[in-house]
Amino acid sequence: MENDNLKKMRHSLAHIMAQAVLKLYPEAKLAIGPDIDNGFYYDFDLGQESFSPEALKKIEKQMKKIVAGNQKFEQYSLPISEAKEKLAANPYKVDLIEALEKAGETEIGFYKNIDGNGQTMFDDMCRGPHVSSTKGVGAFKVDKIAGAYWRGDENNKMLQRLYALAFATPEDLDNYLKMREEAEKRDHRKLAKELGLIVNSELVGPGLPLYTGKGAFLRRMIGEYSRELRERMGYVEVHTPQMNKAELFKKSGHYDKYKEDMFRVVSNYTDEEYFLKPMNCPQHTQIFASDIRSYKDLPVRIADFANLYRDEKPGELSGLTRLRYFAQDDGHCFCREDQIADEFSQLLDAEKETMETYGMTYYVRLGFSDKNNMKAYLGDEKVWSKAEELLEKLVKEKKVEYMIAEGDAAFYGPKMDIVAKDSLGRDWQLSTIQIDFNLPERFELEYIGEDGKKHRPVMIHSALVGSLERFMAVMIEHYAGDFPLWLTPVQVKLISVGEKHHDYVKDLAAKLKQEKIRVEIDLSDETVGNKIRKSEKEKNPYMLVIGDKEMETTKYTVRLRGEEEQRELTLEELIDEIKDKVENKK
């Protein structure tokens, strides 16, 4: 209910923004103004004019005047023909009305704002709902300007979009602004560059990052932990090709549903159609189908960390969170129906351990089909109902907090998303577990049952953290670059005071490396102060400055990341402490 009321506030504020803009820009044409996660936006056509940064303050001031006037929101409806006539001067509203008419609507809803004298101050088509009056809209801030094509089509006119933040109370708004400021400091694109993790090259192409030694190590460690969990669950890692004949994707259904998002590969020697693979599941069906399977052989568990490729639009690419190539800690289990509960239980336990290790809380979101649009999915509706009922039953038995998102299923089956919260309280949809009765049917997968007859296996798709690259971005922001010791590329930074200490520093680094501790040394001619500041910026967990004193004693002065107080440790104590933290993933 609280969330519903907040949506009402934000939707009502969109009307107030439109009213304020019309007061300041009488010739403006209104497009759409929906609520979004942190507030709302409204799209405007100003003709030859443009909103300036200064205009935001004027609009916000005008909105506050409207709010203070305590105008009432009043709903009414008009037949389609009258609504069209009323808004004939606005092509965007007419376009919306015509779309509603095609969808079978016969009436259009409107809301008008009425002041204390009974005068209508604003009137526009809207389905609602709204709060009762402008004084019930909470706290808001006009935030930024952006461009947006009408209906998201680049062939249409570019409109000006005003974004605004909106929350129930001034305290909620203030907390959000503080969180956003901290999030900007943690932006993985900025930190990845500062920490020397990735390189982007125009010659290589957008959405195709290059990983430095440190970046590749961090990515590899994320994958290795997922491999460890997969091995514990009995998954066998396979290696599959990056491209496939189109026939594989035609058989799976991805060709018809997903073709525009796939990279086509052209051969110099044959006319066969090939694609870079956007997912591993069709190939894994062929591994399962390569042998005669008995009910005793099931479950067959397959893991795959191969690179995947998706033809994302350039404007949608973003850092490491939206790429054209990536890898998943992917797994597919082929099992009997009576084994589904155990497999899900095992996967949920692995998800729990994963989130605890990375210091994140989480909840489950069940993605079910849209019962009003079953044509969008593969398979029979009865099979879907069976799978969804089973999935919800499993979650309940596991006593996991969950919500249902209708229409959020994969096109071949319902899914369970693990939504993690990072250190700033932001939601990240990371992991997913999906029941699939359809791909085994399409590929005619079989096993011989205890009754000697052929049966279809069930296919369970799962990822523990999802895309390694996207999860790497989440980790950079979650930890603000201060990675735990087991995950960080450099565990100890050794700094020499002068040239006469170089050999000792090299010898000490060799001893630490023999203990499998990751070390980096700084023998540069810079001042010790500059070296220390550089190391702090690199966010190295341990730092040792080596001078005359350290060469003559058995203890070292150790600086720990984020701590002002320094400690005195012997080499053995330092090694034991690091190994303990790494082994326990502290």
RODREN-185290 format. One record per residue (C-alpha): residue number from 1; x negated, y negated, z. Coordinates in steps of 0.5 Angstrom, whole numbers, plus 2048, in hexadecimal, padded with zeros to 3 digits. Last residue first. Layout:
BEGIN
(nutor NUM; (X; Y; Z))
...
This chain:
BEGIN
(nutor 586; (7B6; 819; 80A))
(nutor 585; (7B6; 81E; 805))
(nutor 584; (7B4; 824; 80A))
(nutor 583; (7AE; 826; 807))
(nutor 582; (7AC; 81F; 804))
(nutor 581; (7AD; 81C; 80B))
(nutor 580; (7A9; 822; 80F))
(nutor 579; (7A4; 822; 809))
(nutor 578; (7A3; 81A; 80A))
(nutor 577; (7A2; 81B; 812))
(nutor 576; (79D; 821; 811))
(nutor 575; (799; 81D; 80C))
(nutor 574; (799; 817; 811))
(nutor 573; (797; 81B; 817))
(nutor 572; (791; 81E; 814))
(nutor 571; (78E; 818; 811))
(nutor 570; (78F; 815; 818))
(nutor 569; (794; 810; 819))
(nutor 568; (794; 809; 81C))
(nutor 567; (79B; 805; 81B))
(nutor 566; (79D; 7FE; 818))
(nutor 565; (7A3; 7FA; 81B))
(nutor 564; (7A6; 7F6; 815))
(nutor 563; (7AA; 7FC; 812))
(nutor 562; (7AD; 7FB; 80C))
(nutor 561; (7A9; 800; 808))
(nutor 560; (7A4; 803; 80D))
(nutor 559; (79D; 800; 80E))
(nutor 558; (798; 805; 811))
(nutor 557; (791; 803; 815))
(nutor 556; (78D; 809; 814))
(nutor 555; (78A; 80E; 819))
(nutor 554; (783; 812; 819))
(nutor 553; (77F; 80C; 81A))
(nutor 552; (779; 809; 816))
(nutor 551; (77C; 808; 80F))
(nutor 550; (782; 805; 811))
(nutor 549; (77E; 800; 815))
(nutor 548; (77A; 7FE; 80F))
(nutor 547; (780; 7FD; 80A))
(nutor 546; (786; 801; 808))
(nutor 545; (78D; 7FE; 808))
(nutor 544; (792; 804; 808))
(nutor 543; (79A; 803; 805))
(nutor 542; (79F; 808; 806))
(nutor 541; (7A6; 808; 803))
(nutor 540; (7A4; 804; 7FD))
(nutor 539; (7A9; 7FF; 7FB))
(nutor 538; (7A6; 7FC; 7F5))
(nutor 537; (7A7; 7F5; 7F8))
(nutor 536; (7A4; 7F7; 7FE))
(nutor 535; (79E; 7FA; 7FA))
(nutor 534; (79D; 7F3; 7F7))
(nutor 533; (79D; 7F0; 7FD))
(nutor 532; (798; 7F4; 800))
(nutor 531; (793; 7F3; 7FA))
(nutor 530; (794; 7EC; 7FA))
(nutor 529; (792; 7EC; 802))
(nutor 528; (78C; 7F0; 801))
(nutor 527; (78A; 7EB; 7FB))
(nutor 526; (789; 7ED; 7F4))
(nutor 525; (783; 7F1; 7F1))
(nutor 524; (787; 7F7; 7F0))
(nutor 523; (786; 7FE; 7F3))
(nutor 522; (78D; 7FF; 7F4))
(nutor 521; (78F; 807; 7F5))
(nutor 520; (795; 80B; 7F4))
(nutor 519; (797; 811; 7F8))
(nutor 518; (79C; 817; 7F7))
(nutor 517; (79B; 81C; 7FD))
(nutor 516; (79A; 823; 7FA))
(nutor 515; (795; 825; 800))
(nutor 514; (78F; 825; 7FB))
(nutor 513; (792; 81E; 7F9))
(nutor 512; (791; 81B; 800))
(nutor 511; (78A; 81D; 800))
(nutor 510; (788; 81B; 7F9))
(nutor 509; (78B; 814; 7FB))
(nutor 508; (786; 814; 801))
(nutor 507; (780; 815; 7FD))
(nutor 506; (783; 80F; 7F8))
(nutor 505; (783; 80B; 7FE))
(nutor 504; (77D; 80D; 801))
(nutor 503; (779; 80B; 7FA))
(nutor 502; (77D; 804; 7F9))
(nutor 501; (77B; 802; 800))
(nutor 500; (774; 7FE; 7FE))
(nutor 499; (779; 7FB; 7F9))
(nutor 498; (77D; 7F7; 7FE))
(nutor 497; (783; 7F7; 802))
(nutor 496; (786; 7FE; 7FF))
(nutor 495; (78D; 7FF; 7FE))
(nutor 494; (790; 806; 7FF))
(nutor 493; (797; 807; 7FD))
(nutor 492; (79B; 80D; 7FF))
(nutor 491; (7A2; 810; 7FD))
(nutor 490; (7A2; 80E; 7F6))
(nutor 489; (7A7; 811; 7F1))
(nutor 488; (7AC; 810; 7F7))
(nutor 487; (7B1; 816; 7F8))
(nutor 486; (7AF; 81A; 7FD))
(nutor 485; (7AD; 814; 801))
(nutor 484; (7B4; 811; 801))
(nutor 483; (7B4; 80B; 7FB))
(nutor 482; (7B4; 804; 7FD))
(nutor 481; (7B6; 801; 7F6))
(nutor 480; (7BC; 7FE; 7F9))
(nutor 479; (7BE; 805; 7FC))
(nutor 478; (7C5; 805; 7F9))
(nutor 477; (7C3; 801; 7F3))
(nutor 476; (7BD; 805; 7F1))
(nutor 475; (7C1; 80B; 7F2))
(nutor 474; (7C7; 809; 7EE))
(nutor 473; (7C2; 808; 7E8))
(nutor 472; (7BF; 80F; 7E9))
(nutor 471; (7C6; 812; 7E9))
(nutor 470; (7C8; 80F; 7E3))
(nutor 469; (7C1; 812; 7E0))
(nutor 468; (7C2; 819; 7E3))
(nutor 467; (7C9; 819; 7E0))
(nutor 466; (7CE; 81C; 7E5))
(nutor 465; (7CC; 81D; 7EC))
(nutor 464; (7CE; 824; 7ED))
(nutor 463; (7D1; 826; 7E6))
(nutor 462; (7D6; 82B; 7E5))
(nutor 461; (7DA; 82F; 7E0))
(nutor 460; (7DE; 835; 7E2))
(nutor 459; (7E0; 83A; 7DC))
(nutor 458; (7E5; 83F; 7DE))
(nutor 457; (7E4; 846; 7DB))
(nutor 456; (7E9; 849; 7D6))
(nutor 455; (7EB; 850; 7D6))
(nutor 454; (7E9; 857; 7D2))
(nutor 453; (7EC; 85D; 7D5))
(nutor 452; (7E8; 863; 7D9))
(nutor 451; (7ED; 862; 7DF))
(nutor 450; (7E7; 85F; 7E3))
(nutor 449; (7E6; 859; 7DE))
(nutor 448; (7E2; 859; 7D8))
(nutor 447; (7E0; 852; 7D6))
(nutor 446; (7E2; 84D; 7D1))
(nutor 445; (7E1; 847; 7CD))
(nutor 444; (7E5; 845; 7C8))
(nutor 443; (7E2; 83E; 7C6))
(nutor 442; (7E8; 83A; 7C6))
(nutor 441; (7EB; 83F; 7CC))
(nutor 440; (7E5; 83E; 7D0))
(nutor 439; (7E5; 836; 7CF))
(nutor 438; (7EC; 836; 7D1))
(nutor 437; (7EC; 839; 7D8))
(nutor 436; (7E8; 833; 7DB))
(nutor 435; (7E7; 831; 7E2))
(nutor 434; (7E3; 82B; 7E3))
(nutor 433; (7DE; 829; 7E9))
(nutor 432; (7DB; 822; 7E8))
(nutor 431; (7D5; 81E; 7EB))
(nutor 430; (7D4; 816; 7EB))
(nutor 429; (7DA; 812; 7EB))
(nutor 428; (7D7; 80C; 7EF))
(nutor 427; (7DB; 808; 7F4))
(nutor 426; (7D7; 802; 7F7))
(nutor 425; (7D7; 801; 7FF))
(nutor 424; (7D0; 7FE; 7FF))
(nutor 423; (7CC; 804; 801))
(nutor 422; (7CF; 808; 7FC))
(nutor 421; (7D6; 80B; 7FC))
(nutor 420; (7D7; 812; 7F8))
(nutor 419; (7DD; 814; 7F3))
(nutor 418; (7DC; 81B; 7F2))
(nutor 417; (7E1; 81D; 7EC))
(nutor 416; (7E5; 823; 7EC))
(nutor 415; (7E8; 825; 7E5))
(nutor 414; (7EE; 827; 7E1))
(nutor 413; (7EC; 82B; 7DA))
(nutor 412; (7EB; 82A; 7D3))
(nutor 411; (7EC; 823; 7D2))
(nutor 410; (7E8; 821; 7D8))
(nutor 409; (7ED; 81E; 7DD))
(nutor 408; (7EF; 817; 7DF))
(nutor 407; (7F6; 817; 7DD))
(nutor 406; (7F8; 817; 7E4))
(nutor 405; (7F3; 816; 7EA))
(nutor 404; (7F4; 81A; 7F0))
(nutor 403; (7F1; 818; 7F6))
(nutor 402; (7ED; 81C; 7FB))
(nutor 401; (7EA; 81D; 802))
(nutor 400; (7E7; 824; 802))
(nutor 399; (7EA; 829; 807))
(nutor 398; (7E7; 82F; 803))
(nutor 397; (7EE; 832; 803))
(nutor 396; (7F1; 82C; 800))
(nutor 395; (7EC; 82B; 7FB))
(nutor 394; (7ED; 832; 7F8))
(nutor 393; (7F4; 831; 7F8))
(nutor 392; (7F4; 82B; 7F4))
(nutor 391; (7EF; 82F; 7EF))
(nutor 390; (7F4; 835; 7EF))
(nutor 389; (7FA; 830; 7ED))
(nutor 388; (7F6; 82C; 7E8))
(nutor 387; (7F4; 833; 7E4))
(nutor 386; (7FB; 836; 7E4))
(nutor 385; (7FE; 82F; 7E2))
(nutor 384; (7F9; 82F; 7DC))
(nutor 383; (7FA; 836; 7DA))
(nutor 382; (802; 835; 7DA))
(nutor 381; (801; 82F; 7D6))
(nutor 380; (7FD; 833; 7D0))
(nutor 379; (7F6; 831; 7CE))
(nutor 378; (7F2; 82B; 7CC))
(nutor 377; (7F4; 824; 7CE))
(nutor 376; (7F7; 81E; 7CB))
(nutor 375; (7FD; 821; 7C9))
(nutor 374; (7FF; 822; 7D0))
(nutor 373; (801; 81A; 7D0))
(nutor 372; (806; 819; 7D6))
(nutor 371; (803; 81E; 7DA))
(nutor 370; (7FD; 81A; 7DB))
(nutor 369; (7F8; 820; 7DD))
(nutor 368; (7F4; 820; 7E3))
(nutor 367; (7EE; 81D; 7E6))
(nutor 366; (7ED; 81F; 7ED))
(nutor 365; (7E9; 819; 7F1))
(nutor 364; (7E5; 81C; 7F7))
(nutor 363; (7E2; 818; 7FC))
(nutor 362; (7DA; 816; 7FE))
(nutor 361; (7D5; 813; 803))
(nutor 360; (7CE; 812; 800))
(nutor 359; (7C8; 813; 804))
(nutor 358; (7C4; 816; 7FE))
(nutor 357; (7C3; 81D; 802))
(nutor 356; (7CA; 81C; 805))
(nutor 355; (7CD; 81C; 7FE))
(nutor 354; (7C9; 822; 7FB))
(nutor 353; (7CB; 826; 801))
(nutor 352; (7D3; 824; 800))
(nutor 351; (7D2; 826; 7F8))
(nutor 350; (7CF; 82C; 7FA))
(nutor 349; (7D4; 82E; 7FF))
(nutor 348; (7D9; 82C; 7F9))
(nutor 347; (7D6; 831; 7F4))
(nutor 346; (7D6; 837; 7F9))
(nutor 345; (7DE; 836; 7FA))
(nutor 344; (7DF; 835; 7F3))
(nutor 343; (7DC; 83B; 7F1))
(nutor 342; (7DF; 83F; 7F7))
(nutor 341; (7E6; 83C; 7F5))
(nutor 340; (7E5; 83E; 7EE))
(nutor 339; (7E3; 845; 7EF))
(nutor 338; (7EA; 848; 7EE))
(nutor 337; (7EB; 845; 7E8))
(nutor 336; (7E5; 849; 7E5))
(nutor 335; (7DE; 845; 7E3))
(nutor 334; (7DA; 841; 7DE))
(nutor 333; (7D6; 83B; 7E2))
(nutor 332; (7D4; 835; 7DE))
(nutor 331; (7CF; 831; 7E1))
(nutor 330; (7CC; 82A; 7DF))
(nutor 329; (7C7; 826; 7E3))
(nutor 328; (7C8; 821; 7DD))
(nutor 327; (7C3; 81E; 7D8))
(nutor 326; (7C3; 817; 7D5))
(nutor 325; (7C3; 814; 7CE))
(nutor 324; (7C7; 80E; 7CB))
(nutor 323; (7C8; 80B; 7D2))
(nutor 322; (7CD; 808; 7D7))
(nutor 321; (7CB; 807; 7DE))
(nutor 320; (7C3; 807; 7DD))
(nutor 319; (7C3; 800; 7DB))
(nutor 318; (7CA; 7FE; 7D7))
(nutor 317; (7CC; 800; 7D0))
(nutor 316; (7D4; 7FE; 7CF))
(nutor 315; (7D2; 7F9; 7CA))
(nutor 314; (7CE; 7FD; 7C6))
(nutor 313; (7D3; 802; 7C5))
(nutor 312; (7D2; 809; 7C8))
(nutor 311; (7D0; 80F; 7C3))
(nutor 310; (7CF; 814; 7C8))
(nutor 309; (7C9; 819; 7C9))
(nutor 308; (7C7; 81E; 7CE))
(nutor 307; (7C0; 820; 7D0))
(nutor 306; (7C0; 827; 7D3))
(nutor 305; (7C0; 829; 7DB))
(nutor 304; (7C4; 82F; 7DA))
(nutor 303; (7C7; 834; 7E0))
(nutor 302; (7CB; 83A; 7DE))
(nutor 301; (7CF; 83F; 7E3))
(nutor 300; (7D2; 845; 7E1))
(nutor 299; (7D7; 847; 7E6))
(nutor 298; (7D8; 84D; 7E4))
(nutor 297; (7D4; 853; 7E2))
(nutor 296; (7D8; 858; 7E6))
(nutor 295; (7DE; 856; 7E2))
(nutor 294; (7DA; 858; 7DC))
(nutor 293; (7D7; 854; 7D7))
(nutor 292; (7D5; 856; 7D0))
(nutor 291; (7CF; 851; 7CE))
(nutor 290; (7CE; 84B; 7C9))
(nutor 289; (7D5; 848; 7CB))
(nutor 288; (7D2; 845; 7D2))
(nutor 287; (7CC; 842; 7CE))
(nutor 286; (7D1; 83F; 7C9))
(nutor 285; (7D6; 83C; 7CE))
(nutor 284; (7D0; 839; 7D1))
(nutor 283; (7CF; 835; 7CA))
(nutor 282; (7D6; 832; 7CA))
(nutor 281; (7D5; 830; 7D1))
(nutor 280; (7CF; 82C; 7D0))
(nutor 279; (7D1; 825; 7CF))
(nutor 278; (7D0; 81F; 7CA))
(nutor 277; (7CC; 823; 7C5))
(nutor 276; (7C9; 820; 7BF))
(nutor 275; (7CD; 822; 7B9))
(nutor 274; (7CC; 826; 7B3))
(nutor 273; (7D0; 827; 7AD))
(nutor 272; (7CD; 82C; 7A8))
(nutor 271; (7CB; 829; 7A1))
(nutor 270; (7C4; 82C; 7A1))
(nutor 269; (7BD; 82A; 7A0))
(nutor 268; (7BC; 823; 7A2))
(nutor 267; (7C0; 824; 7A8))
(nutor 266; (7C5; 81E; 7AB))
(nutor 265; (7C7; 81E; 7B2))
(nutor 264; (7CD; 81A; 7B5))
(nutor 263; (7CD; 817; 7BB))
(nutor 262; (7D3; 818; 7BF))
(nutor 261; (7D8; 813; 7C2))
(nutor 260; (7DD; 813; 7BC))
(nutor 259; (7DD; 81A; 7BC))
(nutor 258; (7E0; 81B; 7C3))
(nutor 257; (7E7; 81E; 7C3))
(nutor 256; (7E7; 821; 7BC))
(nutor 255; (7E0; 824; 7BC))
(nutor 254; (7E0; 825; 7C4))
(nutor 253; (7E6; 82A; 7C2))
(nutor 252; (7E1; 830; 7C4))
(nutor 251; (7E1; 834; 7BE))
(nutor 250; (7E0; 82D; 7BA))
(nutor 249; (7DB; 82C; 7BF))
(nutor 248; (7D7; 832; 7BD))
(nutor 247; (7D9; 831; 7B5))
(nutor 246; (7D5; 82B; 7B5))
(nutor 245; (7CF; 82E; 7B6))
(nutor 244; (7CB; 82D; 7BC))
(nutor 243; (7C5; 828; 7BE))
(nutor 242; (7C1; 827; 7C5))
(nutor 241; (7C0; 82E; 7C5))
(nutor 240; (7C1; 832; 7CC))
(nutor 239; (7BD; 834; 7D2))
(nutor 238; (7BF; 839; 7D7))
(nutor 237; (7BF; 838; 7DF))
(nutor 236; (7C2; 83E; 7E3))
(nutor 235; (7C7; 83C; 7E8))
(nutor 234; (7C7; 840; 7EE))
(nutor 233; (7CA; 83B; 7F3))
(nutor 232; (7C3; 83A; 7F6))
(nutor 231; (7C0; 839; 7EF))
(nutor 230; (7C5; 833; 7EE))
(nutor 229; (7C3; 830; 7F4))
(nutor 228; (7BC; 830; 7F2))
(nutor 227; (7BD; 82E; 7EB))
(nutor 226; (7C1; 828; 7EE))
(nutor 225; (7BB; 826; 7F2))
(nutor 224; (7B7; 827; 7EC))
(nutor 223; (7BB; 822; 7E8))
(nutor 222; (7BB; 81D; 7ED))
(nutor 221; (7B3; 81E; 7EE))
(nutor 220; (7B2; 81D; 7E6))
(nutor 219; (7B6; 817; 7E6))
(nutor 218; (7B1; 814; 7EB))
(nutor 217; (7AB; 817; 7E8))
(nutor 216; (7AD; 814; 7E1))
(nutor 215; (7AE; 80D; 7E4))
(nutor 214; (7A7; 80D; 7E7))
(nutor 213; (7A4; 810; 7E1))
(nutor 212; (7A7; 80B; 7DC))
(nutor 211; (7AE; 80D; 7DA))
(nutor 210; (7B0; 80A; 7D3))
(nutor 209; (7B7; 808; 7D2))
(nutor 208; (7BC; 80A; 7CC))
(nutor 207; (7C2; 806; 7CD))
(nutor 206; (7C0; 801; 7C8))
(nutor 205; (7BB; 803; 7C3))
(nutor 204; (7B4; 805; 7C3))
(nutor 203; (7B1; 7FF; 7BF))
(nutor 202; (7B5; 7FB; 7C3))
(nutor 201; (7B1; 7FE; 7C9))
(nutor 200; (7B3; 7FF; 7D1))
(nutor 199; (7AF; 801; 7D6))
(nutor 198; (7B0; 804; 7DC))
(nutor 197; (7AE; 806; 7E3))
(nutor 196; (7A9; 800; 7E4))
(nutor 195; (7AB; 7FE; 7EB))
(nutor 194; (7AD; 7F7; 7E9))
(nutor 193; (7B0; 7F9; 7E3))
(nutor 192; (7B4; 7FF; 7E6))
(nutor 191; (7B6; 7F9; 7EB))
(nutor 190; (7B9; 7F5; 7E6))
(nutor 189; (7BD; 7FA; 7E2))
(nutor 188; (7BF; 7FD; 7E9))
(nutor 187; (7C3; 7F7; 7EC))
(nutor 186; (7C1; 7F7; 7F3))
(nutor 185; (7C0; 7F0; 7F4))
(nutor 184; (7C7; 7EF; 7F0))
(nutor 183; (7CA; 7F4; 7F4))
(nutor 182; (7C8; 7F0; 7FA))
(nutor 181; (7CC; 7EA; 7F7))
(nutor 180; (7D2; 7EE; 7F6))
(nutor 179; (7D2; 7F1; 7FD))
(nutor 178; (7D2; 7E9; 800))
(nutor 177; (7D7; 7E7; 7FB))
(nutor 176; (7DB; 7ED; 7FD))
(nutor 175; (7DB; 7EC; 804))
(nutor 174; (7DD; 7E5; 803))
(nutor 173; (7E3; 7E7; 7FF))
(nutor 172; (7E5; 7EC; 804))
(nutor 171; (7E4; 7E6; 80A))
(nutor 170; (7E8; 7E1; 806))
(nutor 169; (7EE; 7E7; 806))
(nutor 168; (7F2; 7EB; 801))
(nutor 167; (7ED; 7EB; 7FB))
(nutor 166; (7EC; 7E7; 7F5))
(nutor 165; (7E6; 7E6; 7F0))
(nutor 164; (7E7; 7E2; 7EA))
(nutor 163; (7E5; 7E4; 7E2))
(nutor 162; (7E7; 7DF; 7DD))
(nutor 161; (7E7; 7E2; 7D6))
(nutor 160; (7E6; 7DE; 7D0))
(nutor 159; (7E9; 7E1; 7C9))
(nutor 158; (7E6; 7E3; 7C3))
(nutor 157; (7EB; 7E4; 7BE))
(nutor 156; (7EC; 7EB; 7BB))
(nutor 155; (7E7; 7F0; 7B7))
(nutor 154; (7E3; 7F1; 7BD))
(nutor 153; (7E9; 7F5; 7C0))
(nutor 152; (7E9; 7F5; 7C8))
(nutor 151; (7F1; 7F3; 7C7))
(nutor 150; (7EF; 7EC; 7C6))
(nutor 149; (7E7; 7EB; 7C6))
(nutor 148; (7E4; 7E9; 7CC))
(nutor 147; (7DF; 7E4; 7CE))
(nutor 146; (7DD; 7E3; 7D5))
(nutor 145; (7DE; 7DD; 7DB))
(nutor 144; (7DC; 7DE; 7E2))
(nutor 143; (7DF; 7DE; 7E9))
(nutor 142; (7E5; 7DB; 7EB))
(nutor 141; (7E5; 7DC; 7F2))
(nutor 140; (7EB; 7DF; 7F6))
(nutor 139; (7EE; 7E0; 7FD))
(nutor 138; (7F5; 7E3; 7FF))
(nutor 137; (7FB; 7E2; 7FA))
(nutor 136; (801; 7E2; 7FF))
(nutor 135; (801; 7DA; 7FE))
(nutor 134; (803; 7DA; 7F7))
(nutor 133; (80A; 7DE; 7F9))
(nutor 132; (80D; 7E4; 7F9))
(nutor 131; (807; 7E8; 7F7))
(nutor 130; (808; 7EB; 7F0))
(nutor 129; (80A; 7F1; 7EC))
(nutor 128; (80A; 7F0; 7E6))
(nutor 127; (80C; 7F2; 7DF))
(nutor 126; (80A; 7EB; 7DD))
(nutor 125; (80C; 7E6; 7D7))
(nutor 124; (80A; 7DF; 7D9))
(nutor 123; (80D; 7D9; 7DD))
(nutor 122; (80A; 7D4; 7E1))
(nutor 121; (80C; 7CE; 7E5))
(nutor 120; (814; 7CF; 7E5))
(nutor 119; (817; 7C9; 7E9))
(nutor 118; (81B; 7CC; 7EF))
(nutor 117; (818; 7C6; 7F4))
(nutor 116; (814; 7CA; 7F8))
(nutor 115; (810; 7CD; 7F2))
(nutor 114; (812; 7D2; 7ED))
(nutor 113; (80D; 7D7; 7EA))
(nutor 112; (811; 7DB; 7E4))
(nutor 111; (810; 7E3; 7E3))
(nutor 110; (812; 7E6; 7DD))
(nutor 109; (814; 7EE; 7DB))
(nutor 108; (815; 7F0; 7D3))
(nutor 107; (81B; 7F4; 7D1))
(nutor 106; (81D; 7F9; 7CC))
(nutor 105; (816; 7FD; 7CD))
(nutor 104; (815; 803; 7C8))
(nutor 103; (80E; 803; 7C8))
(nutor 102; (80E; 7FF; 7C1))
(nutor 101; (812; 7FA; 7C5))
(nutor 100; (80C; 7FA; 7CA))
(nutor 99; (807; 7F9; 7C4))
(nutor 98; (80C; 7F3; 7C1))
(nutor 97; (80C; 7F0; 7C8))
(nutor 96; (804; 7F0; 7C9))
(nutor 95; (803; 7ED; 7C2))
(nutor 94; (808; 7E8; 7C3))
(nutor 93; (804; 7E6; 7CA))
(nutor 92; (7FE; 7E5; 7C6))
(nutor 91; (801; 7E1; 7C0))
(nutor 90; (803; 7DC; 7C5))
(nutor 89; (808; 7D7; 7C1))
(nutor 88; (80E; 7DC; 7C1))
(nutor 87; (80E; 7DD; 7C9))
(nutor 86; (815; 7DC; 7CA))
(nutor 85; (817; 7DF; 7C3))
(nutor 84; (814; 7E5; 7C4))
(nutor 83; (817; 7E5; 7CB))
(nutor 82; (81E; 7E4; 7C8))
(nutor 81; (81D; 7EA; 7C3))
(nutor 80; (81A; 7EF; 7C8))
(nutor 79; (820; 7ED; 7CD))
(nutor 78; (81E; 7E9; 7D3))
(nutor 77; (81C; 7EB; 7DA))
(nutor 76; (81C; 7E7; 7E1))
(nutor 75; (817; 7E7; 7E7))
(nutor 74; (816; 7E1; 7EC))
(nutor 73; (80F; 7DF; 7EF))
(nutor 72; (810; 7DA; 7F4))
(nutor 71; (80B; 7D4; 7F4))
(nutor 70; (808; 7D2; 7FB))
(nutor 69; (805; 7CC; 7F9))
(nutor 68; (7FE; 7CE; 7FC))
(nutor 67; (7FD; 7D3; 7F7))
(nutor 66; (7FE; 7CE; 7F1))
(nutor 65; (7F9; 7C9; 7F4))
(nutor 64; (7F4; 7CF; 7F5))
(nutor 63; (7F5; 7D1; 7EE))
(nutor 62; (7F3; 7CA; 7EC))
(nutor 61; (7ED; 7CA; 7F0))
(nutor 60; (7EB; 7D1; 7ED))
(nutor 59; (7EC; 7CE; 7E6))
(nutor 58; (7E8; 7C8; 7E8))
(nutor 57; (7E2; 7CC; 7EA))
(nutor 56; (7E2; 7D1; 7E4))
(nutor 55; (7E2; 7CB; 7E0))
(nutor 54; (7DB; 7C9; 7E2))
(nutor 53; (7D8; 7CF; 7DF))
(nutor 52; (7DC; 7CD; 7D8))
(nutor 51; (7E2; 7D0; 7D5))
(nutor 50; (7E2; 7CF; 7CE))
(nutor 49; (7E6; 7CB; 7C9))
(nutor 48; (7E7; 7CC; 7C1))
(nutor 47; (7EE; 7D0; 7C3))
(nutor 46; (7EE; 7D2; 7CA))
(nutor 45; (7F0; 7D9; 7C9))
(nutor 44; (7F1; 7DC; 7D0))
(nutor 43; (7EF; 7E3; 7D4))
(nutor 42; (7F1; 7E3; 7DB))
(nutor 41; (7ED; 7E7; 7E0))
(nutor 40; (7EE; 7EB; 7E7))
(nutor 39; (7EB; 7EC; 7EE))
(nutor 38; (7E6; 7F1; 7F0))
(nutor 37; (7E9; 7F8; 7ED))
(nutor 36; (7ED; 7F5; 7E7))
(nutor 35; (7F4; 7F1; 7E7))
(nutor 34; (7F6; 7EF; 7E0))
(nutor 33; (7F7; 7E9; 7DC))
(nutor 32; (7F8; 7E9; 7D5))
(nutor 31; (7F9; 7E4; 7CF))
(nutor 30; (7FB; 7DD; 7D1))
(nutor 29; (7FA; 7D7; 7CC))
(nutor 28; (7F7; 7D1; 7CE))
(nutor 27; (7FA; 7CA; 7CB))
(nutor 26; (7FB; 7C7; 7D2))
(nutor 25; (7F4; 7C8; 7D5))
(nutor 24; (7F4; 7C6; 7DC))
(nutor 23; (7FB; 7C7; 7DE))
(nutor 22; (7FB; 7CD; 7D9))
(nutor 21; (7F4; 7D0; 7DD))
(nutor 20; (7F8; 7CF; 7E4))
(nutor 19; (7FE; 7D3; 7E1))
(nutor 18; (7FA; 7D8; 7DE))
(nutor 17; (7F6; 7D9; 7E5))
(nutor 16; (7FC; 7D9; 7E9))
(nutor 15; (7FF; 7DF; 7E4))
(nutor 14; (7F8; 7E3; 7E6))
(nutor 13; (7F9; 7E1; 7ED))
(nutor 12; (7FF; 7E5; 7ED))
(nutor 11; (7FC; 7EB; 7EA))
(nutor 10; (7F6; 7EB; 7EF))
(nutor 9; (7FB; 7EA; 7F5))
(nutor 8; (800; 7F0; 7F2))
(nutor 7; (7F9; 7F4; 7F2))
(nutor 6; (7F8; 7F3; 7F9))
(nutor 5; (7FF; 7F5; 7FB))
(nutor 4; (7FE; 7FB; 7F7))
(nutor 3; (7F7; 7FC; 7FB))
(nutor 2; (7FA; 7FB; 802))
(nutor 1; (800; 800; 800))
